[in-house]
Amino acid sequence: MDVARDRGAVAIDRDECKGCGLCVEACPPRVLRLSAELNRYGYHPAEYLGSGCTACGICYYVCPEPGGITVLRRQVA
Amino acid sequence: MASDAPAMAVIHGRSPIFYRRFDRKDDDQHQTHYCPGCGHGIVTKLLAEAIDTLGIQDRTILVSPVGCSVFGYEYLDVGNIQVAHGRGPAVATAVKRSRPDSIVVSYQGDGDLAAIGTAEIVHAANRGEIVSVIFVNNAIYGMTGGQMAPTTLLREKTTTTPLGRDPAVHGYPLKVCELLATLDAPVFLERVALGSNKQIMATGRALRRALENQVHGLGFSLVEVLSPCPTIWGLDPAEAQTFVRETMTRTFPLGNFRDRSASAVPRRLAVTVPDLGELPRILGLGPASGADGASDTVVPASPVPTADHRIVVAGFGGQGVLLLGEFLAEAGLSAGYHVSWLPSYGPQMRSGTSNCHVRISAVPIDSPVVSRPNVLIALNEPSLRKFLLSMEPGGLVLYNADRVPVDCAGNDVRITPIASTAIADRLGSAKVGNMVMLGALLEATGMLPDGALDRALHRLVTQESWYELDRAALQAGRAAVHRMTAAPAEPSLARDPAMG
């Protein structure tokens, strides 16, 4: 996939994430996964594969943490 | 990515309705306390978004319950009150009625709302209180470790239903939306769920509606959210979501149970507290229309600044115990004092024991309970014995008898026997024995000016015939005090010339 042409991107606060995995299940283009690494609390935080986000925002809504997920959208030039 | 960054803008991020940091213990001040995958986190987030969208952050008051969501006040930067278990709707009622412009949200779980708080939610809904209730139903007691809730599904195993919920033993799941939909007042009742992306988005819309209705003054709105509890259910978060979607919704069907948002008439609660000066008129306590209206024009005498009369009047029912106290309080009020009158009596109308506490004070009264009286009026012997030991040293006791029992004398109080019943009998009615005692008390202490008692008489005595008898009894009581304080060997029947 060409990152430069993606409609959006996801930023995950890996120390707020509790690794519940709801965003991974919810993501329509399936561009999220749980990291193999552990965060400071001992959870496997979610991470963005790096490309393919459509900026639909659903991961933001299914995430139980206030600031665990931030969704960005490419601005139309 | 770096070169693309300036072209990207945040479309979904941490809501400004959340505090920047949560004032919680330890260092996890940027996370909630909820378990991974908990529905409460999602509902709280959707609520924050609804508050933000409607622009009501400064008007919103969140009522937090007891249960996992008890810490709501740690997260949302709005007005917050945390209440006793199940009482959210009652407190929300009070907040809304006293602050009609606020947007009041009662956030409750199923143990809170559907068990201990069942009465509160039913009555708040039935009154049509203009509040929004968010009811998070996960069919279990989560915080306390997984006991059966009223909403627990049939056959569901919990710590208190280890063999599964059996309707013959534990009853059926309580369906709150269906229950409240039998009431006339609610405006909006909807059951939503957190079982899928689509359901979560619908939950957000329902929460916004519930708040919007209140912004428009439309009345009671409740949103029931079927919510996962992965920890207690023993499922991973994705499985718990599936359980909500596929299993819970069979017992608790989703949908709208009431929507009168379009037809309901907006109401605005008006706080109608009458002006203090209006109260006598409203209560029918205006200037007496009696023959002797002149007494009402008397300006209250200046209260004695140190006055603190703590009076117990005790006897058996029918002796006029409570009325005697009422006269004292009324006269005290008329003389410009702070007063309280606290009756206490058994279920019997006659012959039961009866007492009342009266306080007459120059300063506002903290408690109407008199636990250490400095005046006791005992209309029979059991009352004398019962209250004598609680007396303040140096206090005054008026006792309805010719003489004081030998074993009661010698205490550090002044006991004056006034045979009030006998005196009243001679006047023609034992019923005015209380007035004899009242006259004796006022004569012995001078605690209230004569004019104050006259005004109390005018206010409380409605029949002219009793009025004359009462005045005679008061006079006889005053005279009796003089007899007792004069040399006992030479009783005097002198009347007090002041009482013409």
Chai-1 contact restraints between the chains, C-beta under 6 A:
chainA,res_idxA,chainB,res_idxB,connection_type,confidence,min_distance_angstrom,max_distance_angstrom,comment,restraint_id
A,A9,B,M8,contact,1.0,0.0,6.0,A-B,restraint_1
A,E16,B,H30,contact,1.0,0.0,6.0,A-B,restraint_2
A,E16,B,Q31,contact,1.0,0.0,6.0,A-B,restraint_3
A,K18,B,P36,contact,1.0,0.0,6.0,A-B,restraint_4
A,C20,B,P36,contact,1.0,0.0,6.0,A-B,restraint_5
A,C20,B,G37,contact,1.0,0.0,6.0,A-B,restraint_6
A,C20,B,P237,contact,1.0,0.0,6.0,A-B,restraint_7
A,G21,B,P237,contact,1.0,0.0,6.0,A-B,restraint_8
A,G21,B,A238,contact,1.0,0.0,6.0,A-B,restraint_9
A,L22,B,G37,contact,1.0,0.0,6.0,A-B,restraint_10
A,L22,B,P237,contact,1.0,0.0,6.0,A-B,restraint_11
A,E25,B,A238,contact,1.0,0.0,6.0,A-B,restraint_12
A,A26,B,N197,contact,1.0,0.0,6.0,A-B,restraint_13
A,G57,B,H12,contact,1.0,0.0,6.0,A-B,restraint_14
A,I58,B,N197,contact,1.0,0.0,6.0,A-B,restraint_15
A,Y60,B,H12,contact,1.0,0.0,6.0,A-B,restraint_16
A,Y61,B,I200,contact,1.0,0.0,6.0,A-B,restraint_17
A,V62,B,I200,contact,1.0,0.0,6.0,A-B,restraint_18
A,P64,B,Y34,contact,1.0,0.0,6.0,A-B,restraint_19
A,P64,B,C38,contact,1.0,0.0,6.0,A-B,restraint_20
A,P64,B,G41,contact,1.0,0.0,6.0,A-B,restraint_21
A,P64,B,I42,contact,1.0,0.0,6.0,A-B,restraint_22
A,E65,B,G41,contact,1.0,0.0,6.0,A-B,restraint_23
A,P66,B,R14,contact,1.0,0.0,6.0,A-B,restraint_24
A,P66,B,F18,contact,1.0,0.0,6.0,A-B,restraint_25
A,G67,B,R14,contact,1.0,0.0,6.0,A-B,restraint_26
A,T70,B,V10,contact,1.0,0.0,6.0,A-B,restraint_27
A,T70,B,G13,contact,1.0,0.0,6.0,A-B,restraint_28
A,V71,B,I11,contact,1.0,0.0,6.0,A-B,restraint_29
A,V71,B,H12,contact,1.0,0.0,6.0,A-B,restraint_30
A,L72,B,M8,contact,1.0,0.0,6.0,A-B,restraint_31
A,L72,B,V10,contact,1.0,0.0,6.0,A-B,restraint_32
A,R73,B,I11,contact,1.0,0.0,6.0,A-B,restraint_33
A,R74,B,A7,contact,1.0,0.0,6.0,A-B,restraint_34
A,R74,B,M8,contact,1.0,0.0,6.0,A-B,restraint_35
A,Q75,B,A7,contact,1.0,0.0,6.0,A-B,restraint_36
A,Q75,B,A9,contact,1.0,0.0,6.0,A-B,restraint_37
